[in-house]
Amino acid sequence: MTETERAWWGRVREWRSSGLSAPEYARGRGFASSTLRWWASRLSRAPGTGQPSVRMARVVRVVRPIASTLTVRVGAVQVEVSSGFDGALLRELVDALVAGPR
């Protein structure tokens, strides 16, 4: 724990045992009540205080193609497309194959 954390730990402990609101306790002490509440929140989550420590993590979903090519069969016709194909064009082709000759 740093010297600053130790100082704020003492202030927070004293404030909580005082029964005063944060603005009442902070008045005339050279710090804002919002700073007192911020330190109270931060120190309550610090390791070794008996409170759970919260850590943020960035979750990244990586989608990898199962196969580099896809084969679409409509009746006797087989169409093979690679990753990055134009989905709208494939839909039009399949629709045309399903409809059959005109």
C-alpha positions as CSV (number, residue, x, y, z in Angstrom):
1,M,0.0,0.0,0.0
2,T,1.4,3.4,-0.9
3,E,1.7,6.3,1.5
4,T,-1.3,8.0,-0.2
5,E,-3.4,4.9,0.1
6,R,-2.5,4.6,3.8
7,A,-3.5,8.3,4.4
8,W,-6.8,7.8,2.6
9,W,-7.4,4.5,4.4
10,G,-7.1,6.4,7.7
11,R,-9.5,9.2,6.5
12,V,-12.1,6.7,5.2
13,R,-11.9,4.6,8.4
14,E,-12.3,7.7,10.6
15,W,-15.2,9.0,8.4
16,R,-17.1,5.7,8.6
17,S,-16.7,5.6,12.4
18,S,-17.8,9.2,12.8
19,G,-21.4,8.7,11.7
20,L,-21.2,11.9,9.6
21,S,-22.2,12.2,5.9
22,A,-19.3,12.6,3.5
23,P,-19.9,16.3,3.0
24,E,-20.1,16.9,6.7
25,Y,-16.9,15.0,7.3
26,A,-15.0,16.6,4.4
27,R,-15.9,20.1,5.3
28,G,-12.9,22.1,6.4
29,R,-10.5,19.1,5.9
30,G,-9.0,20.2,2.6
31,F,-10.6,17.5,0.4
32,A,-14.0,17.1,-1.4
33,S,-16.6,14.7,-0.3
34,S,-16.6,13.2,-3.7
35,T,-12.9,12.4,-3.3
36,L,-13.6,10.8,0.0
37,R,-16.3,8.6,-1.5
38,W,-14.0,7.7,-4.4
39,W,-11.3,6.5,-2.1
40,A,-13.7,4.6,0.1
41,S,-14.9,2.8,-3.0
42,R,-11.4,2.1,-4.3
43,L,-10.0,0.9,-1.0
44,S,-13.0,-1.4,-0.3
45,R,-12.1,-3.3,-3.5
46,A,-8.3,-3.4,-2.8
47,P,-6.6,-6.8,-2.2
48,G,-6.2,-7.7,1.4
49,T,-9.3,-5.8,2.6
50,G,-11.6,-8.8,2.6
51,Q,-13.5,-7.3,-0.3
52,P,-13.6,-8.9,-3.8
53,S,-11.2,-7.2,-6.2
54,V,-12.8,-6.2,-9.5
55,R,-10.7,-6.4,-12.6
56,M,-11.9,-5.5,-16.0
57,A,-11.1,-7.6,-19.0
58,R,-11.7,-7.1,-22.7
59,V,-13.4,-10.1,-24.3
60,V,-12.7,-10.5,-28.0
61,R,-14.6,-13.0,-30.0
62,V,-12.5,-14.4,-32.8
63,V,-14.5,-16.1,-35.6
64,R,-12.5,-18.4,-37.8
65,P,-14.0,-20.0,-40.8
66,I,-14.5,-23.8,-40.5
67,A,-13.6,-24.3,-44.1
68,S,-12.0,-22.1,-46.7
69,T,-14.5,-23.2,-49.3
70,L,-18.2,-23.9,-49.3
71,T,-20.0,-26.2,-51.7
72,V,-23.7,-25.6,-52.4
73,R,-25.6,-28.3,-54.3
74,V,-29.0,-27.6,-55.9
75,G,-30.2,-30.6,-57.8
76,A,-27.5,-31.7,-60.2
77,V,-25.7,-28.4,-60.0
78,Q,-22.8,-27.9,-57.6
79,V,-21.4,-24.4,-56.8
80,E,-18.2,-23.9,-54.8
81,V,-17.5,-20.5,-53.2
82,S,-14.5,-19.3,-51.2
83,S,-14.4,-17.1,-48.2
84,G,-15.2,-13.5,-49.0
85,F,-17.9,-14.5,-51.6
86,D,-20.8,-12.2,-52.4
87,G,-23.7,-13.5,-50.4
88,A,-26.3,-11.6,-52.4
89,L,-25.0,-13.0,-55.6
90,L,-25.0,-16.6,-54.2
91,R,-28.6,-16.1,-53.1
92,E,-29.6,-15.0,-56.6
93,L,-27.8,-18.0,-58.1
94,V,-29.5,-20.5,-55.8
95,D,-32.9,-18.9,-56.4
96,A,-32.4,-19.2,-60.1
97,L,-31.3,-22.8,-59.8
98,V,-34.3,-23.7,-57.6
99,A,-36.7,-22.0,-60.0
100,G,-35.3,-24.0,-62.9
101,P,-35.4,-23.2,-66.6
102,R,-38.0,-20.8,-67.9
